[in-house]
Amino acid sequence: MNRVNIVAVGGIKEKFFKDAIAEYSKRLHAFAYLNFIEIDEKAHKEISPKIESETLDLMKVLSKLKGNKYLLDIKGQLVNSQQFAQILSSEMDATFVIGGSDGVSRSIEQSITSTLSLGKITLPHQLCRVVLIEQIYRGFMIASGRAYHK
């Protein structure tokens, strides 16, 4: 069975986001083991040290995970749902990384396989997690030939 990791800076605060994530997590159990790893958001007066500290924490986690690692970034490769399904179906282990609200340091490039974009709009980080997990579910549904995707 596939293993999907979602590594993100910060936590989920709003109940409606938690509920949506719980629902898609439940649906995903048929396709993959899902693992959420949260990195503490740093409190720095200056943005640069905050980004560097969060990136170092992300890189420590990523070094322990198997498979390809994808950073989500608005400047990344734009993929549609079918392409996303191909990524998921071609791997046993995949990790998706959501950086902090101020971004990540370029030093993370040594720890990731590729940078992907879920679209050209800016999403709040908590909403990005919901969109990501829904797209992971949609991708597995497409790959399995089921009718969820329209």
ABEGO torsion letter per residue (X at the ends): XBBBBBBBBEBBABAAAAAAAAAAAAAAAAABBBBBBBBBBBBBABAAAAAAAAAAAAAAAAAABBEBBBBBBAABBBBBAAAAAAAAAABABBBBBBBBAAEBBAAAAAABABBBBAEABBBBAAAAAAAAAAAAAAAAAAAAGBAABX
